[in-house]
């Protein structure tokens, strides 16, 4: 590992050396102007042009023939977007952002119905790529880190398999940071809010020297928990404490050469959202009794000695019943501000860091060469005890409250070379790409609490246990923290050093690609643009699941694929302001293996064929803009997850999560997207976006329980989603010559949606309003200006279930093939759900200089 890291650092250094050695022949490359969906054109009084880089070159959004949504720096500020987690409200209807399980730091990113259920593993990927300054992020852990100084976010919808590569079958989220300017300036912001929130950030550009421009950034964000944990010393839920720093340098030794270098480090301490039990026994099963037993899980019909419940073999006369609800547990349909049960809950710790170089050299007016080199690392220590007693049945003297622990380490290296240019009627992009990744994970699900005999009270178990480690005798703190980082050397005995039941896996990933994209505009027919492109990819992945339930295992997998993804696009300029296009493209999501399975079961890649047509129109003297797109996507070999949580008290595998992934068939997705911006008068901008998504998923047999085929579902994809915003800027020269008041209000709607691939249960529909008022640009001396803002997220304090499961409201049926063998009532409890964040509000002061 050390030699590989040294090689990657040497390659990064070599890229810098290439920049130094390049001859000075070319002209400077223009930089993108700040973007926003509906920014005002200072020169003409209409909507401004928006520059995007979706085609690996800077182009006007309206003339770029794919469906794109852009949110710029002003939109990020107005919506008080501090991290990607804030996009869960549906600000961009086609972009679906949700937590995996209830965890803030493990985000699920989806576009156009391509939404993974559980990609947060060593050998799995998502279907939507996330990029920062052109660098792909290999893992979704750590995506909730505080955002630095962002110029814009581009949401590229539909397969981007030609120019962005694998794992972009649904699209890509491209984040572009603000580059150093070489002119002294910047801004400092500070704020406070409810739930003990406070934040501060500084972004400073230094004057250029020796053709080098430097920029330094620091960010801090904090919020106390919104749901309290009654256990002394525990943190509570929906808490975060984020901090980070970034330094960027731009070197322009001569005209035509631009070399950008950056290093960033972010640390995010957070706790998951709280999981509530929202009902008990909604299907009305008979509730059994423990008949005064002080331990054990044997149930009896009420008032009798007749055994009932548990696992009932098919054809037997044993009556069905479920466990009683512990008196200490109370279902809550509405939002809880404090848990009824105190459990150990410490913050998860996510650390992301990386170094990158982005070098552009204009060899000639018709050719620019680019090199993007990056090394990144992620470290995640996960502590998730959000379920408490909401996801597990009661039995006297039994352990409960599943504490989900995960210690993941990942590092990646990527190198991309591009040749970009124009010759006569041809615009072209050609390139080569290499990516490698190594990820390890050590995970466990110990139970932290212990019921008393009648469920009226409980105790908290010792975090470090003695004796032989078993499912009933397992701690939740490593007695020797070094065991987490040295698993391979301690596999046979590491349970006795870490002191909890665990699984461990690792995976290596190597990907190589060659790609090209050519746009032809016929001479004499310059309103027509025909683009053809393709990408050849070679993927090699291998890994091992070498510990399952603390036992050393030989489970390994290895796969290798080679594929070609084509793209065709015909665009026609009907006028200077109206552009239409039709596009065909393919993409794929890499295969891998599921480390939550018992044998590291491998699965293959899933693929998408997409057909899209759209129109982009400016009218009313550029005071109105309407973009419309319709698409058909056919997905083959869809990766679906089949899982089983053991929630039955007394079970030897209580608290365990078994999951298998298989390529379950074809999925059809159809949709329409509309984006509208209108500026009826100077200073007032109205925007609206809408996404309609219709899908049909296959049925498949659950490989864990067997039985008949069951319907599968796409998660976090509402049929209808929409957002709208009102922005008004009013000059107030009475305060200062450039002073103004800026009003912003946005509303975001999402229809009901599924949150589990195996459940027909849907979440609530939601409508979330955010607002901000700013008195800004008040001159305070020299070039400095100060702004004062009041903001609120979820202004109307809307409460809804964004994630809901009824899996624990019905028994589990076990089959041998298609024959029912038994029915297990041991885990029947009720529905549980996670609620959206409550209303938050605060004030900020910002100084620009």
C-alpha positions in Angstrom: 0.0 0.0 0.0 2.8 2.4 0.8 4.6 1.8 -2.5 1.3 2.4 -4.4 0.7 5.6 -2.5 4.3 6.8 -3.2 3.7 6.0 -6.9 0.5 8.1 -7.0 2.3 11.0 -5.3 5.1 10.8 -7.8 2.5 10.9 -10.6 0.9 13.9 -9.0 4.3 15.6 -8.9 5.0 14.6 -12.5 1.8 16.3 -13.6 3.1 19.5 -12.0 6.4 19.1 -13.7 4.6 18.7 -17.0 3.1 22.1 -16.4 6.5 23.6 -15.8 8.0 22.1 -18.9 5.2 23.0 -21.3 6.1 25.5 -24.0 4.4 28.9 -24.0 2.4 28.9 -27.2 -1.2 29.5 -26.4 -3.8 31.9 -25.1 -5.3 31.8 -21.7 -8.3 29.6 -21.1 -11.4 31.6 -20.1 -12.9 30.8 -16.7 -16.6 30.2 -16.1 -18.7 33.1 -14.9 -20.6 32.6 -11.7 -23.8 30.7 -12.3 -27.3 30.8 -11.0 -30.6 29.5 -12.4 -32.1 33.0 -12.8 -29.4 35.5 -12.1 -29.9 39.0 -13.6 -28.0 40.2 -16.6 -26.4 43.4 -15.4 -25.9 44.6 -18.9 -29.3 43.9 -20.5 -31.7 43.7 -17.6 -32.8 40.1 -18.5 -31.8 36.7 -17.4 -28.1 36.1 -17.6 -26.3 33.4 -19.5 -25.2 30.4 -17.4 -21.9 28.7 -18.2 -21.6 24.9 -17.6 -19.0 22.3 -18.3 -21.2 19.3 -18.9 -19.5 18.6 -22.2 -16.0 19.0 -20.7 -15.8 22.5 -22.2 -17.4 25.7 -21.2 -20.7 26.2 -23.0 -23.9 28.2 -22.6 -26.5 26.2 -20.7 -29.1 27.1 -23.3 -27.0 25.8 -26.1 -25.9 22.6 -24.3 -28.1 19.8 -25.6 -28.7 17.8 -22.5 -31.0 18.3 -19.5 -29.1 20.3 -16.8 -30.1 22.1 -13.6 -27.7 24.6 -12.1 -27.7 26.2 -8.7 -25.2 28.9 -8.3 -23.5 30.7 -5.4 -26.4 33.0 -4.7 -28.9 30.1 -4.7 -26.7 28.2 -2.3 -26.6 31.1 0.0 -30.3 31.9 -0.3 -31.4 28.4 0.5 -28.8 28.2 3.4 -27.2 25.1 1.9 -24.3 24.3 4.1 -23.8 20.7 2.9 -25.3 18.3 0.4 -27.6 17.0 3.2 -29.6 20.3 2.9 -30.7 19.2 -0.6 -32.9 16.5 0.9 -35.8 19.0 0.8 -36.0 18.6 -3.0 -34.6 22.0 -4.1 -33.8 20.4 -7.4 -36.7 18.0 -8.2 -34.8 15.6 -10.4 -32.0 15.2 -7.8 -33.0 13.0 -4.9 -30.9 13.1 -1.8 -31.6 11.1 1.3 -29.8 9.5 4.2 -28.8 5.8 4.0 -30.6 4.4 7.0 -30.9 7.4 9.2 -27.2 8.5 8.9 -26.4 12.0 7.9 -22.9 11.1 6.7 -23.9 8.3 4.3 -26.0 10.0 1.7 -27.9 8.4 -1.1 -27.8 10.4 -4.4 -30.2 9.7 -7.2 -31.4 11.1 -10.5 -34.2 10.0 -12.8 -35.1 6.9 -10.7 -31.6 5.6 -10.6 -31.3 5.6 -6.8 -29.3 3.0 -4.9 -30.6 1.4 -1.8 -27.3 0.4 -0.1 -24.1 1.3 -1.8 -22.2 2.2 1.4 -20.0 -0.9 1.2 -16.4 -1.7 0.3 -17.3 -3.3 -3.1 -20.3 -1.3 -4.2 -21.0 1.9 -6.1 -23.9 4.2 -6.8 -25.6 5.0 -10.1 -25.0 8.8 -9.9 -21.5 10.2 -9.9 -20.5 13.0 -7.6 -17.6 15.2 -8.8 -15.6 18.0 -7.3 -13.7 20.0 -9.8 -13.8 17.1 -12.2 -12.6 14.5 -9.6 -15.0 11.6 -9.0 -15.7 10.7 -5.4 -15.6 6.9 -5.0 -17.6 6.5 -1.8 -20.7 8.3 -0.5 -19.4 8.3 3.0 -18.4 11.8 4.0 -20.6 13.5 1.4 -22.2 15.5 4.2 -19.0 17.5 4.9 -19.3 21.3 5.0 -19.2 22.9 1.6 -16.3 25.3 0.8 -16.6 28.3 -1.5 -18.8 26.9 -4.3 -19.3 28.6 -7.6 -22.0 26.3 -8.8 -23.5 22.8 -8.7 -24.5 21.2 -12.1 -27.0 18.4 -12.1 -26.5 16.5 -15.3 -29.5 14.3 -15.9 -29.5 11.0 -17.7 -26.5 8.7 -18.5 -23.2 10.5 -18.8 -21.3 7.3 -19.7 -19.3 8.9 -22.5 -17.6 11.8 -20.9 -17.9 11.0 -17.2 -17.8 7.2 -17.3 -19.0 4.4 -15.1 -21.5 4.9 -12.3 -23.2 7.8 -14.0 -26.1 5.8 -15.5 -28.6 8.2 -13.8 -26.5 11.3 -14.2 -23.9 13.3 -12.3 -23.7 15.9 -9.7 -20.7 18.2 -10.6 -19.6 20.7 -7.9 -17.3 23.5 -9.1 -15.4 25.5 -6.5 -14.3 29.2 -6.9 -10.7 29.4 -8.2 -8.2 31.8 -6.7 -8.4 35.2 -8.3 -5.0 36.6 -7.6 -6.6 39.8 -6.3 -6.8 40.5 -2.5 -10.3 39.9 -1.3 -12.8 37.5 0.1 -15.5 37.2 2.6 -16.0 36.3 6.3 -19.3 35.0 7.6 -20.6 34.2 11.0 -24.0 33.2 12.3 -26.1 31.8 15.2 -29.5 30.0 15.3 -31.8 27.8 17.2 -30.8 24.4 18.5 -27.6 26.0 19.6 -26.4 26.3 16.0 -23.4 28.6 15.2 -21.2 28.8 12.2 -18.2 30.7 10.9 -16.3 30.6 7.6 -13.6 32.6 5.9 -12.5 32.6 2.3 -9.5 34.8 1.5 -7.7 35.4 -1.8 -4.2 36.8 -1.6 -2.6 39.1 -4.2 -0.7 37.1 -6.9 3.0 36.9 -6.7 5.4 35.3 -9.2 2.3 34.4 -11.3 0.9 32.4 -8.3 -2.5 33.1 -6.8 -3.4 31.6 -3.4 -6.7 31.1 -1.7 -7.3 30.0 1.9 -10.6 28.8 3.3 -11.8 27.7 6.7 -15.4 26.5 7.6 -17.1 25.6 10.9 -20.7 24.6 11.4 -22.4 23.3 14.6 -25.9 22.3 15.6 -27.1 20.7 18.9 -29.3 17.6 18.7 -33.0 18.2 17.8 -34.0 15.0 19.6 -32.6 14.6 23.1 -31.2 11.3 24.5 -32.1 11.0 28.2 -28.9 8.9 28.9 -26.4 11.1 30.6 -23.3 11.6 28.5 -24.9 10.6 25.2 -25.2 13.1 22.4 -28.7 12.9 21.1 -29.9 12.8 17.5 -29.6 15.1 14.4 -26.4 16.7 15.8 -23.5 17.9 13.8 -20.2 19.6 14.3 -18.3 20.2 11.0 -15.0 21.8 10.4 -12.7 22.0 7.4 -10.0 23.8 5.6 -8.9 24.2 2.0 -5.9 25.8 0.3 -5.9 26.4 -3.5 -3.2 27.7 -5.8 -3.4 28.8 -9.4 -0.1 29.2 -11.3 0.0 30.9 -14.7 3.7 31.1 -15.6 2.9 32.3 -19.1 -0.1 32.8 -21.4 -1.8 29.6 -22.2 -0.8 27.6 -19.2 -3.0 27.4 -16.1 -2.1 25.0 -13.3 -4.6 24.6 -10.3 -3.6 22.8 -7.2 -5.6 22.2 -4.0 -5.6 20.4 -0.7 -8.7 20.0 1.5 -9.5 18.5 4.8 -12.9 18.1 6.5 -14.0 16.5 9.7 -17.7 15.9 10.3 -19.0 14.7 13.7 -22.7 13.8 13.5 -25.4 11.6 14.9 -28.2 9.9 12.9 -31.8 11.1 12.7 -34.0 9.5 15.3 -36.0 6.4 14.5 -39.5 6.5 16.1 -41.9 3.7 16.7 -45.1 5.3 15.2 -47.6 2.5 16.0 -47.8 -0.9 17.7 -49.4 -4.0 16.2 -51.3 -2.2 13.4 -52.5 -5.5 11.9 -54.2 -6.6 15.2 -52.5 -9.8 16.0 -53.1 -11.5 19.3 -50.7 -10.2 21.9 -49.2 -12.9 24.0 -48.0 -12.9 27.6 -44.8 -14.0 29.3 -46.8 -15.2 32.4 -44.4 -13.5 34.8 -41.2 -15.0 33.5 -38.1 -13.0 34.4 -36.2 -14.1 31.3 -36.7 -15.9 28.1 -38.9 -15.4 25.1 -41.7 -18.1 25.5 -45.1 -16.6 24.9 -48.5 -17.8 25.9 -52.0 -17.0 25.0 -53.3 -14.4 27.5 -54.6 -15.9 30.7 -53.6 -19.4 29.7 -50.6 -21.7 29.6 -51.0 -22.4 25.9 -47.8 -21.6 24.0 -48.2 -19.3 21.0 -46.2 -17.2 18.6 -42.5 -17.6 17.7 -41.8 -19.7 14.7 -44.8 -21.7 13.7 -44.3 -24.6 11.3 -46.7 -24.8 8.4 -49.6 -27.1 9.1 -49.3 -27.1 12.9 -52.0 -26.0 15.3 -49.8 -23.7 17.3 -51.7 -20.3 17.6 -50.1 -17.1 16.4 -49.3 -14.3 18.8 -46.8 -11.5 19.2 -44.7 -10.1 22.0 -46.3 -7.4 24.2 -45.0 -3.9 24.1 -42.7 -2.9 26.9 -44.5 -0.4 29.2 -41.5 1.9 28.9 -42.0 2.2 25.2 -44.7 4.5 23.8 -45.5 4.8 20.1 -45.4 8.4 18.8 -47.0 9.3 15.5 -45.8 12.9 15.8 -42.3 14.4 16.2 -40.5 13.5 19.4 -38.2 16.1 21.0 -36.8 13.5 23.4 -36.5 9.7 23.3 -38.4 7.6 25.9 -35.4 5.3 26.1 -31.8 6.4 26.8 -29.2 4.6 24.8 -25.5 5.1 24.2 -25.1 7.5 21.2 -21.8 9.1 20.4 -21.1 11.1 17.3 -19.9 9.4 14.1 -16.7 10.8 12.8 -16.1 11.3 9.1 -12.8 12.6 7.7 -12.3 13.4 4.1 -9.1 14.8 2.6 -7.4 15.0 -0.7 -4.9 16.7 -3.0 -5.5 17.4 -6.7 -3.9 19.2 -9.7 -5.8 20.4 -12.7 -3.5 21.6 -15.5 -4.6 23.1 -18.8 -2.2 24.0 -21.6 -3.4 25.6 -24.8 -1.0 24.1 -27.4 -2.7 26.0 -30.3 -5.9 27.7 -31.0 -7.4 24.4 -32.0 -6.0 22.2 -29.2 -5.9 22.4 -25.4 -4.4 19.6 -23.3 -5.6 18.9 -19.8 -4.5 16.8 -16.9 -6.6 16.1 -13.8 -4.8 14.2 -11.1 -6.1 13.5 -7.6 -5.6 11.4 -4.5 -8.4 11.3 -1.9 -9.1 9.4 1.3 -12.1 8.8 3.5 -12.2 7.6 7.1 -15.6 6.9 8.7 -16.2 5.8 12.3 -19.9 5.2 12.4 -22.0 5.0 15.7 -25.7 4.6 15.0 -28.0 3.8 17.8 -31.0 5.6 16.4 -33.4 2.7 16.7 -33.5 2.2 20.5 -36.6 0.1 21.2 -38.4 1.2 18.0 -37.1 -1.7 15.9 -37.0 -4.7 18.2 -39.6 -6.7 20.2 -39.5 -7.0 24.0 -38.8 -10.1 26.1 -37.9 -10.2 29.8 -34.2 -9.8 30.6 -33.3 -9.5 26.9 -30.7 -7.3 25.2 -32.0 -4.6 22.9 -31.1 -1.5 21.0 -29.0 -2.2 17.9 -25.8 -0.1 17.9 -24.7 -0.2 14.3 -20.9 0.3 14.1 -18.8 0.6 11.0 -15.2 1.6 10.6 -14.4 2.2 6.9 -11.2 3.3 5.4 -10.9 4.2 1.7 -8.4 5.8 -0.5 -8.5 6.4 -4.3 -6.3 7.8 -7.0 -7.4 9.0 -10.4 -5.7 10.4 -13.5 -7.4 11.8 -16.5 -5.9 13.3 -19.7 -8.0 15.3 -22.1 -7.5 16.8 -25.5 -10.1 19.5 -26.3 -10.4 21.7 -29.3 -12.1 22.8 -32.5 -11.1 22.3 -36.1 -13.2 23.8 -38.9 -16.7 22.4 -38.4 -15.6 20.0 -35.7 -15.5 20.4 -31.9 -13.9 17.4 -30.2 -12.9 15.9 -26.8 -10.7 12.9 -26.5 -9.2 11.4 -23.4 -7.9 8.6 -21.2 -8.8 7.8 -17.6 -7.4 5.6 -14.8 -9.0 5.0 -11.4 -7.9 2.8 -8.5 -9.4 2.4 -5.1 -8.8 0.3 -1.9 -11.5 0.1 0.8 -11.7 -1.8 4.1 -14.5 -2.0 6.6 -15.0 -3.5 10.0 -18.6 -3.6 11.2 -20.6 -4.8 14.1 -24.2 -4.6 15.5 -24.0 -5.1 19.3 -27.0 -4.5 21.5 -26.4 -1.8 24.1 -29.3 -2.1 26.5 -30.9 -4.7 28.8 -34.5 -5.0 29.7 -35.7 -5.8 33.3 -38.2 -8.5 33.9 -41.4 -6.6 33.0 -40.3 -3.9 30.6 -40.8 -1.0 32.9 -37.0 -0.3 33.1 -33.7 -1.1 31.6 -30.0 -0.9 32.2 -27.2 0.1 29.8 -24.7 -2.7 29.2 -21.0 -2.4 29.7 -19.3 -1.0 26.6 -16.4 -3.5 27.1 -17.3 -7.1 28.0 -15.2 -9.8 29.5 -15.1 -13.5 28.7 -15.9 -15.1 25.3 -17.5 -12.7 22.9 -20.9 -13.9 21.6 -24.1 -12.3 20.3 -25.3 -12.2 23.9 -22.0 -11.0 25.3 -20.8 -8.3 23.0 -19.6 -4.8 23.9 -19.9 -1.7 21.7 -16.5 0.0 22.3 -13.2 -1.5 21.1 -11.0 -2.2 24.2 -8.0 -1.8 21.9 -8.7 0.8 19.2 -5.7 -0.4 17.2 -7.7 -3.5 16.4 -9.8 -1.6 13.9 -6.7 -0.7 11.8 -5.0 -4.0 12.0 -7.7 -6.5 11.2 -5.8 -8.7 8.7 -3.1 -9.5 11.3 -5.6 -10.4 14.0 -8.4 -12.1 12.1 -8.5 -15.3 14.2 -8.6 -13.5 17.5 -9.6 -9.9 16.9 -13.0 -10.4 18.7 -11.1 -10.7 21.9 -9.3 -7.4 21.3 -12.2 -5.4 19.8 -14.7 -7.2 22.1 -17.7 -7.3 19.8 -19.1 -9.6 17.1 -18.1 -8.3 13.7 -17.6 -8.8 10.0 -14.7 -7.5 8.0 -14.1 -7.0 4.3 -11.9 -5.3 1.8 -12.0 -4.6 -1.9 -9.6 -3.3 -4.6 -10.9 -1.6 -7.7 -9.1 -0.7 -11.0 -10.8 1.0 -13.9 -9.3 2.1 -17.3 -11.1 4.1 -20.0 -10.6 5.7 -23.4 -13.2 8.2 -24.6 -14.0 10.6 -27.4 -16.7 13.0 -28.4 -17.0 14.9 -31.7 -19.6 17.5 -32.7 -20.0 18.3 -36.4 -21.6 21.5 -37.6 -22.1 21.3 -41.4 -20.8 24.3 -43.4 -23.7 26.3 -44.7 -26.0 24.6 -42.3 -24.7 25.9 -39.0 -28.0 25.5 -37.2 -27.5 21.7 -37.1 -25.0 20.1 -34.7 -24.5 16.3 -34.8 -22.5 14.8 -31.9 -21.2 11.2 -31.7 -19.2 9.8 -28.8 -18.1 6.7 -27.1 -16.2 5.3 -24.1 -14.5 2.0 -23.7 -14.1 0.9 -20.1 -12.2 -1.9 -18.5 -13.1 -2.7 -14.9 -11.3 -5.1 -12.6 -12.5 -5.6 -9.0 -11.6 -8.1 -6.4 -12.2 -8.5 -2.7 -12.6 -10.7 0.3 -15.1 -11.0 3.2 -12.7 -12.5 5.6 -14.7 -12.3 8.9 -18.3 -13.2 9.4 -19.7 -13.3 13.0 -16.1 -13.2 14.3 -15.1 -16.4 12.4 -12.4 -16.3 9.8 -13.8 -17.0 6.4 -12.4 -17.7 2.9 -15.0 -15.8 0.9 -13.6 -13.9 -2.1 -14.8 -12.5 -5.3 -13.2 -11.3 -8.5 -14.8 -9.9 -11.6 -13.7 -8.2 -14.8 -15.7 -6.5 -17.5 -15.0 -4.6 -20.7 -17.8 -2.5 -22.4 -18.4 0.3 -24.8 -20.9 3.1 -24.1 -22.0 5.1 -27.2 -23.7 8.5 -27.4 -25.5 10.2 -30.3 -27.0 13.7 -30.2 -28.7 15.8 -32.8 -29.2 19.5 -31.9 -30.9 22.1 -34.1 -31.0 25.9 -33.5 -34.5 26.9 -34.5 -33.5 30.5 -33.8 -30.9 32.3 -31.7 -33.1 31.7 -28.7 -34.7 28.3 -29.3 -32.8 25.1 -29.4 -34.0 21.5 -29.7 -32.2 18.2 -29.4 -32.6 14.4 -29.4 -30.1 12.2 -27.7 -29.3 8.5 -27.3 -26.9 7.4 -24.6 -26.0 4.4 -22.5 -24.3 4.0 -19.1 -23.6 1.4 -16.5 -23.2 0.9 -12.8 -20.3 -1.3 -11.9 -20.8 -4.8 -10.4 -19.3 -5.9 -7.1 -20.2 -7.9 -4.0 -22.3 -7.5 -1.0 -20.4 -7.6 2.3 -23.6 -7.9 4.3 -24.2 -11.3 2.8 -22.9 -14.4 4.5 -20.6 -15.3 1.6 -19.7 -12.1 -0.3 -22.1 -12.9 -3.0 -21.0 -11.2 -6.3 -23.3 -9.5 -8.8 -22.8 -8.0 -12.2 -23.1 -4.5 -13.6 -26.5 -3.0 -14.5 -26.9 -1.0 -17.7 -29.1 1.7 -19.0 -30.2 2.8 -22.5 -31.6 6.3 -22.6 -33.6 8.2 -25.2 -34.1 11.9 -24.6 -35.6 14.9 -26.4 -35.7 18.4 -25.3 -36.1 22.1 -26.0 -34.4 25.2 -24.5 -36.0 28.5 -25.1 -35.4 32.1 -24.2 -38.1 34.6 -25.0 -39.7 37.9 -23.9 -36.4 39.7 -24.6 -34.5 37.3 -22.4 -36.8 37.9 -19.5 -38.2 34.4 -19.7 -36.5 31.0 -20.1 -38.2 27.6 -20.5 -36.4 24.3 -20.7 -38.3 21.0 -21.3 -37.0 17.5 -21.6 -38.7 14.1 -21.9 -36.9 10.7 -21.6 -37.2 7.0 -21.8 -34.7 4.8 -19.9 -34.6 1.0 -20.0 -32.4 -0.5 -17.3 -31.2 -4.1 -17.5 -29.7 -6.4 -14.9 -31.1 -4.1 -12.2 -29.2 -4.4 -8.9 -31.7 -5.0 -6.1 -31.0 -5.7 -2.5 -32.8 -8.4 -0.5 -32.3 -8.0 3.2 -33.5 -9.4 6.5 -33.1 -7.8 9.9 -33.4 -10.2 12.8 -35.5 -8.3 15.4 -36.9 -11.3 17.3 -35.9 -11.2 21.0 -34.1 -14.4 22.0 -32.8 -15.1 18.5 -29.1 -16.2 18.4 -28.6 -13.7 15.5 -30.6 -10.9 17.1 -29.6 -7.5 15.6 -27.9 -8.9 12.6 -28.5 -7.6 9.1 -28.3 -10.2 6.3 -28.4 -8.8 2.7 -27.9 -10.2 -0.7 -27.7 -8.3 -4.0 -28.7 -9.8 -7.3 -29.4 -8.6 -10.9 -33.1 -8.9 -10.8 -34.3 -8.0 -14.3 -35.4 -5.0 -16.3 -36.7 -1.6 -15.1 -38.5 0.9 -17.2 -38.3 4.6 -16.3 -40.1 7.4 -18.1 -40.2 11.1 -17.3 -40.6 14.8 -18.0 -38.6 17.7 -16.6 -39.5 21.4 -16.9 -37.5 24.4 -15.7 -38.9 27.9 -16.0 -37.4 31.3 -15.0 -39.2 34.6 -15.5 -38.1 38.2 -14.7 -41.3 40.2 -15.1 -39.7 43.4 -13.8 -36.2 44.4 -12.9 -35.1 42.9 -9.6 -37.9 40.3 -9.4 -37.2 36.7 -10.5 -39.6 33.8 -10.4 -38.4 30.3 -10.9 -40.2 26.9 -11.0 -39.0 23.3 -11.7 -41.0 20.1 -12.1 -40.1 16.5 -12.5 -42.5 13.7 -13.4 -41.1 10.1 -13.0 -42.9 6.9 -13.8 -41.2 3.6 -13.3 -42.0 -0.1 -13.5 -39.7 -2.4 -11.6 -39.5 -6.2 -11.9 -40.6 -8.9 -9.4 -38.1 -11.4 -8.0 -37.8 -14.2 -5.4 -36.1 -13.1 -2.2 -33.0 -15.4 -2.1 -32.9 -15.2 1.7 -36.4 -16.3 2.6 -37.4 -17.9 -0.7 -41.1 -18.1 -1.7 -43.0 -16.5 -4.5 -41.7 -13.6 -6.6 -42.4 -10.3 -4.9 -42.7 -6.8 -6.3 -39.6 -4.6 -6.1 -39.6 -0.8 -5.7 -37.4 2.1 -6.6 -36.6 4.2 -3.5 -36.8 8.0 -3.0 -38.4 8.6 -6.4 -41.8 10.4 -6.2 -44.0 10.4 -9.2 -44.3 14.2 -8.9 -41.8 16.6 -7.5 -41.6 20.4 -7.9 -39.9 23.5 -6.6 -40.5 27.2 -6.9 -38.7 30.3 -5.7 -39.3 34.1 -5.5 -36.3 36.4 -5.5 -36.6 40.2 -5.2 -33.8 42.7 -4.9 -34.7 46.2 -3.9 -32.1 49.0 -3.9 -32.0 51.1 -0.8 -29.7 54.0 -1.7 -30.9 55.8 1.5 -28.7 53.5 3.5 -25.7 53.3 1.1 -25.2 53.8 -2.6 -25.0 50.1 -3.4 -27.1 48.8 -0.5 -30.1 46.6 -1.2 -32.6 44.3 0.4 -32.9 40.8 -1.0 -35.9 38.7 -0.3 -35.9 34.9 -1.1 -38.6 32.4 -0.6 -38.6 28.8 -2.0 -41.1 26.0 -1.7 -40.3 22.3 -2.5 -42.8 19.6 -3.0 -42.3 15.8 -3.2 -45.0 13.2 -3.6 -45.2 10.0 -1.7 -42.3 7.6 -2.3 -40.9 4.3 -1.3 -37.9 4.1 1.0 -37.3 0.3 0.9 -36.8 -1.8 -2.2 -38.9 -4.7 -0.8 -41.7 -2.8 0.9 -44.9 -1.4 -0.6 -45.0 1.1 2.3 -44.7 4.7 1.2 -43.6 7.9 2.9 -45.6 11.0 3.4 -45.8 13.7 0.7 -43.9 16.8 1.7 -43.9 20.6 1.2 -41.0 22.4 2.7 -40.5 26.2 2.6 -37.2 28.0 3.1 -36.7 31.8 3.3 -34.1 34.4 3.7 -34.0 38.3 4.0 -30.7 40.1 3.5 -29.8 43.8 4.0 -26.7 43.7 1.9 -23.8 45.6 0.3 -23.5 48.3 2.9 -20.2 50.1 2.4 -18.2 50.3 5.6 -15.0 51.8 4.3 -12.6 51.1 1.4 -13.9 48.2 -0.7 -15.5 46.4 2.2 -19.2 45.8 2.4 -21.3 44.2 5.1 -24.5 42.2 4.9 -27.0 41.2 7.6 -29.3 38.2 7.0 -32.2 36.3 8.7 -32.9 32.8 7.4 -35.1 29.8 8.1 -35.2 26.3 6.8 -38.5 24.5 7.0 -40.1 27.9 7.7 -43.6 26.4 8.3 -42.2 23.6 10.5 -43.6 20.9 8.3 -43.4 17.4 9.8 -43.4 14.3 7.6 -41.9 10.8 7.4 -39.2 10.8 4.9 -38.3 7.1 5.6 -40.8 4.5 6.8 -40.8 0.8 7.3 -43.6 -1.7 8.0 -41.3 -4.7 7.8 -41.7 -5.3 11.6 -45.5 -5.1 11.4 -46.0 -8.5 9.8 -44.5 -12.0 10.3 -41.7 -13.4 8.2 -42.6 -16.3 6.0 -39.9 -18.9 5.3 -40.0 -21.1 2.2 -38.3 -24.1 0.8 -38.5 -23.2 -2.9 -42.1 -22.1 -3.3 -43.4 -24.3 -0.4 -44.2 -22.5 2.9 -42.2 -24.0 5.7 -42.8 -21.7 8.7 -44.0 -18.3 9.8 -42.1 -16.4 12.3 -44.0 -13.9 14.5 -41.1 -13.2 16.8 -40.2 -9.9 15.3 -43.6 -8.3 14.9 -43.8 -4.9 16.6 -45.0 -2.0 14.5 -44.0 0.6 11.9 -41.0 2.8 12.5 -40.1 6.0 10.7 -37.5 8.8 10.4 -38.8 12.4 10.4 -37.5 15.4 8.5 -35.5 18.0 10.4 -37.7 20.5 12.3 -37.7 24.3 11.6 -34.4 25.9 12.0 -33.7 29.7 11.9 -30.9 32.1 12.6 -29.1 35.3 11.7 -25.8 35.9 9.8 -23.3 38.7 9.3 -21.1 38.7 6.2 -18.2 41.0 5.4 -16.9 41.1 1.8 -13.6 42.8 1.2 
